Each structure stands twice: as structure tokens, then as C-alpha cells.
Amino acid sequence: MTEPYHLHLVSDSTGETINSVARACLVQFEGVEVTEHAWNLVRTKRQVQKVITGIERNPGVVLFTLVDMKLRGPLENACRELQVPCVAIMDPVISALSGYLGLKSRAKPGLQHALDAEYFARIDAINFVLAHDDGQITKDLDEADVIIVGVSRTSKTPTCIYLANRGVKAANVPLVPGTPLPPEVFAATKPLIVGLTKDPVPLVHIRRNRLRSLNQEEETDYIDLEKVRQEVTAARRVFTEHDWPVIDVTRRSIEEVAAAILQLHDRRSGRIS
């Protein structure tokens, strides 16, 4: 058995940024076993020394987001002595922005988590999503930024939650066979309305697993492949009739679906051409 590689993630804030970068990079290396060491809210020299001691015990690649030069200097020096890679993941972006904008970085940790208007917009969006999940409330759908429509198990709810974390007020409405969509959906003029679809075969598989997890009866049209094909076809017909953009979620992650919706929303609002 091979010994796992050590990866040290050093942040002067919550660690959210550096963890996201680490996740995105690690998936590119198949079969590599990594032991992660998270060092968050590192804001004093004493805390930096604890990090260095940890790296000495388990040498490995160090990724950091420390912006205070008095803290990052000792860390970089220690990594040089230990001969381990030490990468400041935000430096290239900050340097590029600084050069382009002609401004100097404030070098203040945790600014991305400040309680500003953007933060409260995200909280408002999350509350909106929770109240408008699965067609619970439809009377104020025109207040949404995005309305997602789709048959059952097409990732409507998790996509809305992801959008809410980007400050987008999203509602989702299910397409149920034999049940018309609420009239408020068709009356809404402000929101972008997007249809989600999925290949019937994996859709049936997901639905069957869902029924089993709930210990529910499996002899139902809900997982009958031919019925599901008809359901998906009928949904596409609705999307086409109303000229709603359609996203096939079959081979897309929640993040990819949300990114596609954000792009459609920005294009509709004129932020991108």
C-alpha cells in the first residue's frame, strides 16, 4: 500500500476558497491518495508557527491564501527549507487585477465574507428558494430572477439552491403528468424561465433508487420507461411551445447546469452579449 501524499491548505479566512481550488485540481489526478490538513483562520505569527510544525511532521504541497506579508513570509521561508512546494493561489489573479486596474490590493483577510449587500442578497435568495421549492408558492413567481421547470428528479431543487448561493432568487415548478402548470408561470414576465430535461433511462434509474430509499411501491408509472419517455417528450413540447431555453442535465453536474443558467440570465439582462 502506497503512503498517501500530504496536502496543507492554509487560509486566513474560512478556507472556502482554497478548498474549492484544491477540489478542482485534485480531480485531475486519478488514483492519487491525498491526506488533507486544513489550517483555517491563520492570522497570527503563533498560528503560522503551528502550521509550520504541522508541515514538518507531514511534509507535502502547501497551498495558501495568506495576504499579510508578515505571515506568509515565514511560511514561504519554512517551505523552502523543507523543500516542499508552496503556492499562493490568489497571487496571479490579484497581480493581474492590480496591473489592469492600476490599484493596490488591500491585503485584508476575509473580505469576501464581509456582511455587505451581496451577503444579504444571498440570504434573501436562499429564503426565496426554500419558500418556492417544488411549486409550494406560486402567487409571487414574478419576483423570481429564474424559474426552473422540469419533470421529477431533474435536479431542480439543488440547482436552485446553488443559484441562491450566487444571489439569484430561483423558484422551481414540477411538471406532473396530467396536471397543468400554475397560470402564474405563464403570467411571469420578469424571470428567466428554463426547462430542465434528462435522458429517460438514467431518469428511471434515479427515480427507482428514490422509491427504494423511501420504501415505496415500485410498480408505478413513475418508473415505467415508456411512460417516462412520454413524460419527457411532453415536457419538451411545453418548453418549445413557450420558447423556454432547455438544458439537458443528463451528463452535467449541478454546478454546470447552474453556470449555464447564469449565462442565460446574464445574456437576457444584457450583461453579456
C-alpha positions in Angstrom: 0.0 0.0 0.0 1.4 3.4 -1.1 1.7 6.1 1.5 -0.7 9.0 0.9 0.5 12.4 -0.2 0.0 15.3 2.3 -1.6 18.5 1.2 -1.7 21.5 3.5 -4.4 24.1 2.9 -3.6 27.3 4.7 -6.1 30.1 4.9 -6.5 33.4 6.8 -10.3 33.1 6.4 -12.8 30.2 6.4 -10.9 28.1 3.9 -13.7 28.0 1.4 -11.7 29.5 -1.4 -8.7 27.2 -1.0 -10.8 24.1 -0.6 -12.7 24.8 -3.8 -9.4 25.2 -5.7 -7.9 22.1 -4.2 -11.1 20.1 -5.1 -11.0 21.3 -8.7 -7.3 20.4 -9.1 -7.3 17.0 -7.3 -10.0 15.5 -9.5 -7.5 15.8 -12.4 -5.2 13.2 -10.8 -6.8 9.7 -10.8 -5.7 7.1 -8.2 -3.8 9.5 -6.0 -4.5 9.3 -2.3 -4.2 12.6 -0.5 -4.4 13.4 3.2 -5.5 17.0 3.6 -4.5 19.2 6.5 -6.8 22.3 6.8 -5.4 25.3 8.6 -8.1 28.0 8.7 -8.3 31.5 10.2 -4.5 31.7 10.4 -4.0 35.4 11.4 -1.1 35.5 13.9 2.6 34.6 13.8 1.9 32.0 16.5 -0.7 30.3 14.3 1.7 30.3 11.4 4.3 28.6 13.5 1.7 25.8 14.4 1.2 25.4 10.6 4.9 25.1 10.0 5.2 22.5 12.8 2.4 20.5 11.1 4.2 20.7 7.7 7.4 19.5 9.3 5.6 16.5 10.7 3.9 15.7 7.4 5.8 17.3 4.5 3.7 17.9 1.4 2.4 20.5 -1.0 1.3 23.7 0.7 -1.5 25.9 -0.9 -2.2 29.2 0.9 -4.3 32.3 0.7 -2.5 34.4 3.3 -2.5 38.1 2.2 -0.5 39.5 5.1 3.2 39.6 4.1 4.3 39.3 7.8 2.5 35.9 7.9 3.3 34.5 4.5 7.0 35.3 4.7 7.8 32.8 7.5 5.6 30.2 5.8 7.4 30.5 2.5 10.8 30.5 4.1 10.0 27.4 6.1 8.7 25.6 3.0 11.9 26.5 1.1 14.0 25.0 3.9 11.8 21.9 4.0 11.9 21.7 0.1 8.2 21.4 -0.3 6.2 23.3 -2.9 4.4 26.4 -1.5 1.8 28.1 -3.7 0.0 31.3 -3.2 -3.1 30.5 -5.2 -4.6 34.1 -5.3 -1.3 35.9 -6.3 -1.6 35.6 -10.1 -5.3 36.8 -10.1 -4.6 39.7 -7.7 -1.5 40.7 -9.6 -3.4 40.7 -12.9 -6.2 42.7 -11.5 -3.8 45.2 -9.8 -1.9 45.7 -13.0 -5.1 46.2 -15.1 -7.0 48.4 -12.6 -3.9 50.4 -11.5 -4.8 49.8 -7.9 -3.1 48.2 -5.0 -4.7 45.2 -3.2 -5.9 46.0 0.4 -4.3 42.7 1.6 -7.0 42.3 4.2 -8.1 38.7 5.0 -11.7 37.6 4.8 -13.1 40.5 2.8 -15.1 38.1 0.6 -17.1 37.2 3.7 -17.9 40.7 4.8 -21.5 41.4 5.8 -22.2 43.6 2.8 -25.2 44.0 0.5 -24.1 40.9 -1.5 -24.2 38.8 1.6 -27.7 39.8 2.5 -28.8 39.3 -1.1 -27.6 35.7 -0.9 -29.6 35.2 2.3 -32.7 36.7 0.7 -32.2 34.4 -2.3 -31.9 31.3 -0.1 -35.1 32.1 1.8 -36.9 32.7 -1.5 -35.7 29.3 -2.9 -36.8 27.4 0.2 -40.3 29.1 0.1 -40.7 28.4 -3.6 -39.3 24.9 -3.8 -41.3 22.3 -5.8 -44.1 24.8 -6.6 -45.1 25.4 -3.0 -45.8 29.1 -3.5 -46.7 30.4 -7.0 -48.6 33.7 -6.3 -45.3 35.8 -6.4 -43.4 33.9 -9.1 -42.9 37.2 -11.0 -40.5 38.3 -8.2 -38.1 35.5 -9.1 -34.9 36.0 -11.1 -35.2 32.5 -12.5 -38.0 29.9 -12.7 -36.9 26.3 -13.3 -39.5 23.9 -14.8 -39.0 20.2 -15.2 -40.2 16.7 -14.5 -39.4 14.9 -11.3 -35.7 14.2 -10.4 -34.1 16.6 -12.9 -32.1 18.3 -10.2 -34.4 21.4 -9.9 -34.0 21.9 -6.2 -30.2 21.6 -5.8 -29.8 23.8 -8.9 -31.9 26.5 -7.3 -30.0 26.2 -4.0 -26.7 26.6 -5.9 -28.1 29.7 -7.7 -29.3 31.2 -4.4 -25.7 31.0 -3.1 -24.8 33.2 -6.1 -27.6 35.7 -5.0 -30.1 34.5 -7.6 -33.7 34.2 -6.5 -34.8 31.0 -8.1 -38.1 29.1 -8.0 -38.8 25.6 -9.3 -42.1 24.2 -10.5 -42.6 20.5 -11.3 -44.2 19.2 -14.4 -46.5 16.5 -13.3 -48.3 14.3 -15.9 -52.0 15.2 -16.1 -51.5 18.3 -14.1 -51.3 21.7 -15.8 -48.6 24.2 -14.7 -49.8 27.0 -12.5 -51.0 30.0 -14.5 -48.6 32.2 -12.6 -45.7 30.6 -14.5 -47.1 31.7 -17.9 -48.0 35.2 -16.5 -44.5 35.8 -15.2 -42.6 38.3 -17.3 -39.6 39.3 -15.2 -37.9 35.9 -14.6 -36.0 33.8 -17.0 -37.9 30.5 -17.3 -35.7 27.5 -18.1 -36.7 23.9 -18.8 -34.6 21.0 -17.5 -34.7 17.7 -19.2 -33.0 14.3 -18.8 -32.5 11.1 -20.7 -35.4 8.7 -19.7 -33.1 5.7 -18.9 -30.9 7.3 -16.2 -34.0 9.2 -15.1 -35.9 5.9 -14.4 -32.8 4.6 -12.5 -32.7 7.7 -10.3 -36.4 7.5 -9.6 -36.3 3.8 -8.8 -33.5 4.4 -6.3 -35.5 7.2 -4.8 -38.6 5.0 -4.3 -36.4 2.3 -2.7 -34.9 4.7 -0.3 -38.4 5.7 0.8 -39.6 2.0 0.8 -42.3 2.8 -1.6 -44.1 0.7 -4.2 -42.1 0.2 -7.4 -45.0 -0.9 -9.7 -45.9 2.6 -10.9 -45.9 4.8 -14.0 -43.3 6.9 -12.2 -40.6 4.4 -13.2 -42.2 2.8 -16.2 -39.7 3.5 -19.0 -42.2 4.0 -21.8 -44.3 6.3 -19.6 -41.3 8.3 -18.6 -40.3 8.7 -22.2 -43.8 10.1 -22.9 -43.4 12.4 -19.8 -40.1 13.8 -21.0 -41.4 14.3 -24.6 -44.5 16.1 -23.2 -42.2 18.4 -21.1 -40.1 19.2 -24.1 -43.2 20.1 -26.0 -44.2 22.6 -23.3 -40.8 24.1 -23.4 -40.9 24.5 -27.2 -44.4 25.9 -27.2 -43.4 28.7 -24.8 -39.9 29.2 -26.3 -38.2 28.5 -23.0 -34.5 27.6 -23.2 -33.8 23.9 -22.4 -30.9 22.4 -20.6 -30.2 18.6 -20.7 -28.9 17.7 -17.3 -28.1 14.0 -18.2 -24.3 14.4 -18.2 -24.0 17.7 -16.3 -23.2 18.4 -12.7 -25.3 20.8 -10.7 -22.5 23.4 -11.0 -22.5 23.1 -14.8 -26.3 23.4 -15.0 -26.3 26.4 -12.8 -23.4 28.0 -14.8 -25.5 27.5 -18.0 -28.5 29.2 -16.3 -26.4 32.1 -15.1 -25.1 32.6 -18.6 -28.6 32.6 -20.0 -29.7 35.0 -17.3 -26.8 37.4 -17.9 -27.4 37.4 -21.6 -31.1 38.1 -21.1 -30.3 41.0 -18.8 -27.8 42.4 -21.2 -24.7 41.8 -19.0 -23.2 39.7 -21.8 -23.9 39.6 -25.5 
